[in-house]
Amino acid sequence: TGLGNCHRIDLAFLFGEWSAWRGAPMLRGADLRDYWRMGRRLRAHWAAFARTGNPNLDGGPQWRPVGGQEAAVTS
């Protein structure tokens, strides 16, 4: 995309206020239907995690806890 790392791109989907983000280069050309769909999905994952400690939803990607050697970050 030529944008490099898009840190904070999740905020546009989390807070869901298109008018505040429509001019953001990282969302240029985005289909508004995709924007709303992805935002609802992201908020559902966050809500599931807040309620249960598990972000997984039926029919979606399954995240598993990371620990031990998996959690090690190397450079």
C-alpha distances in whole Angstrom, upper triangle without the diagonal:
4,5,7,10,10,14,16,14,17,19,18,19,22,23,22,23,20,22,21,17,17,16,13,10,8,10,10,11,12,16,18,20,18,17,21,21,19,21,24,23,22,25,27,26,27,30,31,31,33,35,36,34,32,29,29,29,31,29,26,24,27,27,30,31,30,33,35,33,30,30,30,27,27,25
4,6,9,10,14,16,15,18,20,19,21,23,25,24,24,22,23,22,18,18,16,14,10,9,12,12,14,15,19,21,23,21,20,24,24,22,23,27,26,24,27,30,28,29,32,33,33,34,37,38,36,34,31,31,32,34,32,29,27,30,29,31,32,31,34,36,34,31,30,30,27,27,24
4,6,7,10,13,11,15,17,16,18,20,22,21,22,20,21,19,16,16,14,11,8,7,10,11,14,14,18,20,22,20,18,22,23,20,21,24,24,22,24,27,26,26,29,31,30,31,34,35,33,32,28,29,30,32,31,27,26,28,27,30,30,29,32,34,32,29,28,28,25,25,23
4,6,9,12,12,15,17,17,19,21,23,23,23,22,23,21,18,19,17,14,11,10,13,14,17,17,21,22,24,21,20,23,24,21,22,25,24,22,25,27,25,25,29,30,29,30,34,34,31,30,27,28,30,32,30,27,25,27,25,27,28,27,29,31,29,26,25,25,22,22,20
4,6,9,9,12,14,15,16,18,20,21,22,21,22,20,17,18,17,14,12,10,13,15,18,17,21,22,24,20,19,22,22,19,19,23,22,19,22,24,22,22,26,27,25,27,30,30,28,27,24,25,27,29,28,24,22,24,22,25,25,23,26,28,26,24,22,22,19,20,18
4,6,6,9,11,11,13,15,16,17,18,17,19,17,13,15,14,10,10,7,10,13,15,15,18,19,21,18,16,19,19,16,16,20,19,16,19,22,20,20,23,25,23,25,28,29,26,25,22,24,25,28,27,23,21,23,22,24,25,24,26,29,28,25,23,24,21,22,21
4,6,8,9,11,13,13,15,17,18,18,19,17,14,16,16,12,12,10,12,15,18,17,20,20,22,19,17,19,20,17,16,20,19,16,18,21,19,18,21,23,21,22,26,27,24,24,21,23,24,27,27,23,21,23,21,23,23,22,24,27,26,23,21,22,19,21,20
4,5,6,8,10,10,11,13,14,15,17,14,11,14,15,11,12,10,12,15,18,16,19,19,20,18,15,17,18,15,14,17,17,13,15,18,17,15,18,21,19,20,23,24,22,22,19,22,23,26,26,22,21,22,21,23,23,23,25,28,28,25,23,24,21,24,23
4,5,6,7,9,11,11,13,12,15,13,10,12,13,9,10,7,8,12,14,13,15,15,17,14,11,14,15,12,11,15,15,12,14,17,16,15,18,20,20,20,24,25,23,22,19,21,21,24,24,20,19,21,20,23,23,23,26,29,29,26,24,25,23,25,25
4,5,5,6,9,10,12,13,15,13,11,14,15,12,14,11,11,15,17,14,16,15,16,14,11,12,13,10,8,12,11,8,10,13,12,11,14,17,16,17,20,21,20,19,15,17,18,21,21,18,17,19,17,20,21,21,24,27,28,24,23,25,23,25,25
4,5,5,6,8,10,11,13,11,9,12,14,11,14,12,12,15,18,15,17,16,17,15,12,13,14,12,9,12,13,10,10,14,14,12,15,17,17,17,20,22,21,20,17,20,20,23,23,20,20,22,20,23,23,24,27,30,30,27,25,27,25,28,28
4,6,6,6,7,7,10,8,6,9,11,9,12,10,9,12,14,12,14,12,14,12,9,10,12,10,8,11,13,10,11,15,15,14,16,19,19,19,22,24,23,23,19,21,21,24,23,21,21,23,22,25,26,27,30,33,33,30,28,30,28,30,30
4,6,5,8,9,12,11,9,11,14,12,14,12,10,14,15,12,13,11,12,10,7,8,9,7,4,8,9,7,8,11,12,11,14,16,16,17,20,21,21,20,16,18,17,20,20,17,18,20,19,23,24,25,28,31,32,28,27,29,28,30,30
4,6,9,11,14,12,11,14,17,15,17,15,14,17,19,16,17,15,15,14,10,10,11,9,6,8,9,7,6,10,10,9,11,14,14,14,16,19,18,18,14,17,17,20,20,17,18,19,19,22,22,24,27,30,31,28,26,28,27,30,30
4,6,9,11,10,10,13,15,14,17,16,14,18,19,16,17,14,16,15,11,11,13,12,8,10,12,10,8,12,14,12,13,16,17,16,18,21,21,21,18,20,20,23,23,21,22,23,22,25,26,27,30,33,34,31,29,31,30,33,33
4,6,9,9,9,11,14,13,16,15,13,16,17,14,14,11,12,12,8,7,10,10,6,8,11,10,9,12,14,13,14,18,19,18,20,23,23,22,19,21,20,22,22,20,21,23,23,26,27,29,32,35,36,33,31,34,32,35,35
4,6,6,7,9,12,12,16,15,13,15,16,14,14,11,13,14,10,9,13,13,10,12,15,14,13,16,18,17,18,21,22,21,24,26,26,26,23,24,23,26,26,24,25,27,27,30,31,32,35,38,39,36,34,36,35,37,37
4,5,5,6,9,10,13,13,10,12,13,11,11,8,11,12,8,9,12,12,10,13,16,15,15,18,20,19,20,23,24,24,26,29,28,28,24,26,25,27,26,24,25,28,28,31,32,33,36,40,40,37,35,37,35,37,37
4,6,6,8,10,14,14,12,13,14,13,14,11,14,15,12,12,16,16,14,16,19,18,18,21,23,22,23,26,27,27,29,32,32,31,28,29,28,30,30,28,29,31,31,35,35,36,39,43,43,40,38,40,38,40,39
4,6,8,9,12,13,11,13,15,14,16,13,16,16,13,14,17,16,14,17,19,18,17,21,22,21,22,26,26,25,28,31,30,30,27,29,28,31,30,28,29,31,30,33,34,34,37,40,41,38,36,37,35,37,36
4,5,5,9,9,8,9,12,11,13,11,14,14,11,12,15,14,13,16,18,16,17,20,21,20,22,25,25,25,28,30,29,29,25,27,27,29,28,26,26,29,28,31,32,32,35,38,38,35,33,35,33,35,34
4,6,8,9,7,7,9,9,11,9,13,13,10,12,15,15,14,17,19,18,19,22,23,23,25,27,28,28,30,33,32,31,27,29,28,30,29,27,27,30,30,33,34,35,38,41,41,37,36,37,35,37,36
4,6,9,7,7,10,11,13,13,16,16,13,16,19,18,17,20,22,21,22,25,26,25,27,30,30,30,33,35,34,33,30,31,31,33,32,29,30,32,32,35,36,36,39,42,41,38,36,38,35,36,35
4,5,6,6,10,10,13,13,17,16,13,16,18,16,16,19,20,19,20,23,24,23,25,28,28,28,31,33,32,31,27,29,29,31,30,27,27,30,29,32,33,33,36,38,38,35,33,34,31,33,31
4,5,5,9,10,14,15,18,16,14,17,19,18,17,21,22,20,22,25,25,25,28,30,29,30,33,35,33,32,29,30,30,32,31,28,27,30,29,32,33,33,36,38,37,34,33,33,30,31,30
4,6,9,9,12,14,16,14,12,15,17,15,15,19,19,17,19,22,22,22,25,27,26,27,30,32,30,29,25,26,26,29,27,24,23,26,25,28,29,29,32,35,34,31,29,30,28,29,27
4,6,5,9,10,13,11,9,12,14,12,13,16,17,16,18,21,21,21,24,26,26,27,30,31,30,28,25,26,25,27,26,23,23,26,26,29,30,30,34,36,36,32,31,33,30,31,30
4,6,9,11,14,13,11,15,17,15,16,19,20,19,21,24,25,25,27,29,30,31,33,35,34,32,28,29,29,30,28,26,26,29,29,32,34,34,37,40,39,36,34,36,33,34,33
4,6,9,12,11,11,14,15,15,16,19,20,20,22,24,25,26,28,30,31,32,34,35,35,33,29,29,28,30,27,25,26,29,29,33,35,35,38,41,40,37,36,37,35,36,35
4,6,9,7,7,10,12,11,13,15,16,16,19,21,21,22,24,26,27,28,30,32,31,29,25,26,25,26,24,22,22,26,26,30,32,32,36,39,38,35,34,35,33,35,34
4,5,5,6,9,10,11,12,14,16,16,18,20,21,23,24,26,27,29,30,32,31,29,26,25,24,25,23,21,22,26,27,30,33,34,37,40,40,36,36,38,36,37,37
4,5,5,6,9,10,10,12,14,15,16,18,20,21,22,24,26,27,28,30,30,28,25,25,23,24,23,21,23,26,27,31,32,34,37,41,41,37,36,38,36,38,38
4,5,5,6,9,10,11,12,14,16,17,19,20,21,23,25,26,27,29,29,27,23,23,21,21,20,19,21,24,25,29,31,33,37,40,40,36,36,38,37,39,39
4,5,5,6,8,10,10,12,14,15,17,18,20,21,23,24,26,27,27,25,21,20,19,20,18,16,18,21,22,26,28,30,33,36,36,33,32,35,33,35,35
4,6,5,6,9,10,11,12,14,16,17,18,20,21,22,24,26,26,24,20,20,19,21,19,17,18,22,22,26,28,29,32,36,36,32,31,34,32,34,34
4,6,5,6,9,10,11,12,14,15,16,18,20,21,22,24,24,23,19,19,18,19,18,17,19,21,22,26,28,30,33,36,37,33,32,35,34,36,36
4,5,5,6,9,10,11,13,15,15,17,19,20,21,23,23,21,17,17,15,16,14,13,15,18,20,23,26,28,31,35,35,31,31,34,33,35,35
4,5,5,6,9,10,11,12,14,15,17,18,20,21,21,19,15,15,14,15,14,12,13,16,17,21,23,24,28,31,32,28,27,30,29,31,32
4,5,5,6,9,10,11,12,14,15,16,18,20,20,18,15,16,14,17,16,14,15,18,18,22,23,25,28,32,32,29,28,30,29,32,32
4,6,5,6,9,10,10,12,14,15,16,18,19,17,14,14,12,14,14,13,15,17,18,21,23,25,29,32,33,30,29,32,31,34,35
4,5,5,6,9,10,11,12,14,15,16,17,14,11,11,9,11,11,9,11,13,14,18,20,22,26,29,30,26,26,29,28,31,32
4,5,5,6,9,10,11,12,14,16,15,13,10,11,10,13,14,11,12,13,13,17,18,20,23,27,28,24,23,26,25,28,29
4,5,5,6,9,10,10,12,14,14,13,10,12,11,14,15,13,14,16,15,18,19,22,25,28,30,26,25,28,28,31,32
4,5,5,6,9,10,10,12,13,11,8,9,8,11,12,11,13,14,14,17,18,21,24,28,29,26,25,28,28,32,33
4,5,5,6,9,10,11,10,8,5,6,7,10,12,9,10,11,10,13,15,17,20,24,26,22,21,25,25,28,30
4,5,5,6,9,10,9,9,6,9,10,14,16,13,13,13,12,15,15,17,20,24,26,23,21,24,24,28,29
4,5,5,6,9,9,9,8,10,10,14,16,14,15,15,15,17,17,20,23,26,28,25,24,27,28,31,33
4,5,5,6,7,6,5,7,8,11,14,12,13,12,12,14,15,18,21,24,26,24,23,26,27,30,32
4,5,5,4,5,4,8,10,13,16,14,14,12,11,12,12,15,17,21,23,21,19,23,24,27,29
4,6,6,8,8,11,13,16,19,17,17,16,15,16,15,18,20,23,26,23,22,25,26,29,31
4,6,8,9,11,12,15,18,17,18,17,16,17,16,19,21,25,28,25,24,27,28,32,34
4,5,8,10,11,14,17,16,17,14,14,14,13,17,19,22,25,23,22,25,27,30,33
4,7,9,12,15,18,16,16,13,11,11,10,13,15,19,21,19,18,22,23,27,29
4,6,9,12,14,13,12,10,8,9,9,12,15,19,21,18,18,21,23,26,29
4,7,10,12,10,10,8,7,9,10,13,16,20,22,19,18,22,22,26,28
4,7,9,7,7,5,6,9,11,14,17,21,22,19,19,23,24,27,29
4,6,6,8,7,10,12,15,18,21,25,26,23,23,27,27,30,32
4,6,8,9,12,14,17,20,23,27,28,25,25,29,30,33,35
4,7,9,12,15,18,21,25,28,28,25,26,29,30,32,34
4,6,9,13,16,18,22,25,26,22,23,26,26,29,31
4,6,10,13,15,19,22,22,19,20,23,23,25,27
4,6,10,12,16,19,20,16,17,21,22,24,26
4,7,9,13,16,17,13,14,17,18,21,24
4,6,10,13,14,11,12,16,17,20,23
4,7,10,12,9,9,13,15,19,22
4,7,9,6,6,10,12,15,18
4,6,5,5,8,11,14,18
4,5,6,7,11,13,17
4,5,5,9,11,14
4,6,8,11,14
4,6,10,13
4,6,10
4,7
4
